[in-house]
Amino acid sequence: MRITPRYAIRNFKEDSREFDWLDLELGASQSLDIRTGLSASLMKRWSGGGSRPLSSYFILSGITSYWDPWDGLQAELSIKRILPLAVVSKAEIGYWRRNFSYDSLLQENLWWLAGKSSRIDEGWSVKAGFSRQINLGALIGKAVAVTANAGYYSNHSSDRFYKYDFMFVDSNLEVRLF
């Protein structure tokens, strides 16, 4: 069982404003057997400022849930299993419902937000991944890790600009020298 509180503050030089938010995450993890684990988490976020800063739109192209203050819930369920040859597989499903508020500066500078005070996003995701780490000893480095992931995201929003459905595939090669 875990309870994780987080508090974040962001400052912006352009308009010298401060935005903050508080997250509270409740989670549980349980081993089902020697090679399988199950994890579930629920996160609630409260935004102090309650509004989305203008500069985050220009920096992050407007589609992000991490930097923008929002109020809402986010839930995730995952299962991790160690497969033959020490390959670790992970499958997860997620759901979110977030309310993003727009401040007057954002409404004035982005014409498509004129008259809109907020948007509500509701969506879900499904992801699966495989990873394998190979310990090298002292030859080239400490270890090499290879990861492959695939998934699907669907976000339904009250603002059509933030509505999306997409599939993705990515991979990563990491060499640990120390």
C-alpha positions, 0 to 999 in steps of 0.5 A: 500500500502507498500514499504519495502526496505531491506539491508543485509550483511553477513560476513564469517570468513573462507575467510573474504569476505562480501556479500550484497544484497538489496531488494525492495518489493512493496505490497498492501493489501485490505479488500474485506469484514469484513472477507476477505482480499487480498494481493499482493507483488512483490520483486526485489533483487539486489546482491552487491557481486553477488556470492554465498558464499561457506560456505552457501552450507555447512551450508544450504545444498545448497537449499535456497533463503533467504541466497544466494545472487541472482538477480531477481524477486519474486511475491506473491498473497494471500487471507485470510479469517476468517471462522466460529469458528474463524479459519483463512484460508490463500491461496497463490500462488507465482512465482520467477525467480532468477539468482544465481552467483557462485564465483571462490572459490565455483567452485574450491571446488565443482566439479559439478560447475566447469565451471559454473558461475551461474544458473537460477531458475524459479518456483512457489508455492501454499500453504494453511493453517488454524490456530486457536488461543484459549485465555486461560486467566491466567490458563495455559498461555496466549493463544494456537495457532494451525496451519496446512499447506499444499502446493506444490513447483516446481523449474525448474533450469538450474542446475539439482541439484536445480530442485525439485517438492514436496508437504508438510504438516506441523502443529504447536502447540504454547503455549504463556505463557506471 
